[in-house]
Amino acid sequence: MADSKEIKRVLLGPLLDNNPIALQVLGICSALAVTTKLETALVMTMAVTLVTAFSSFFISLIRHYIPSSVRIIVQMAIIASLVIVVDQILQAYAYEISKQLSVFVGLIITNCIVMGRAEAYAMKSPPIESFMDGIGNGLGYGVILVLVGFLRELFGSGKLFGITVMESVQNGGWYQPNGLFLLAPSAFFIIGMLIWGLRTLKPAQVEKG
């Protein structure tokens, strides 16, 4: 029987208290690369969440049968299989977004969050808790991605989901798009500000010097 308190902890904890990007500083590369648009940030969030949840579930199911010496290989094989499925679905039903995400969907295989949850949690926990832990960490990763994607697209082009929200000066409006927000370094600064804000709200997350 799944422990409801444990499920609540692993599902909600990564959103703020133990966020994989803001606290553990994992998955930064894709957070920089796929957040120029809110749409790609949301799709990447769904892809990582599904892969993390199902890989943790399947690894937990067979954890007692995996020899310690080859556990990383087995984990990567399961993760890679799920990533291929997700990539094929995106290419079949959302081809334009798949092209925009480019190689970053394939690189979910090496995402530290996915590998980390498989090794640190799924190998030691029951399947249901592992599945919910995967969802929680995927959503924790996604919260940061969506916030960064929202800010970058809004201030970089005055749009959200490709729809004009703030009319640009070139089109007779009042807003002058800030192209700096569309460059990768802007994501560094935004993530840094989000980490600062979160640790200001939760001083316990600040590392002791």
Phi, psi and omega in degrees: 000130181291139178279116184295325179293319179293319178298317179297320181295312184286337180278319185264334182306313183292346181292317181228311188291328183219052184296130184297331178269309187289327182253314182273347180054053177245155176070025184293321186303309180291331178296330178280323192276326190251015185253019176289337178229145179295324182298312180292327177296318179293318180294318178296322177301312180297319181296312181294320180298314180296315181295316181296316182294310184286327177293318177297320180297310183291322178294320178296322180301322185251014187301328182283349182252002182265117176297139183303326185291338182238016186297322180295320179296316179296315179301314181294325178295317179293314180298315181298320179298317180292322178297319178299318179298312180299316180298318180294322178296317178298317180295328181281321188245347179215063189298319182296318178293321178301319178294322180292322179287336174053230186284351189289336173293313178300327182284357173301332179306321183259009180297128184299329180294313181297310180296320183296317180290325178297314184283315188278331185241308186297327181289349184236359189231159179295161185301315184296313178298321179295319178298314180292326176297319177297317178296315181301314180289325175296318179289325176298318175297318183292326179304314180293315180302314183294318178297315180294315179298320178299310182293319183293317181289320182296309184275339180280327182226355182074019183235163170220128185055031179079000180260131182295124178255318178240112183296130183283160179301322181299334181255018177090008180267200184249343188267134175258105182304138179262102183298341180298330181291342179271354178268149183304320181303331180297325179296323176303310183295319181294315178298319177300318179293322178295319178297316178300314180297318181294319181284339173289320178289328182234081183302337180296340181277350181285128180292140178284130182278000000 
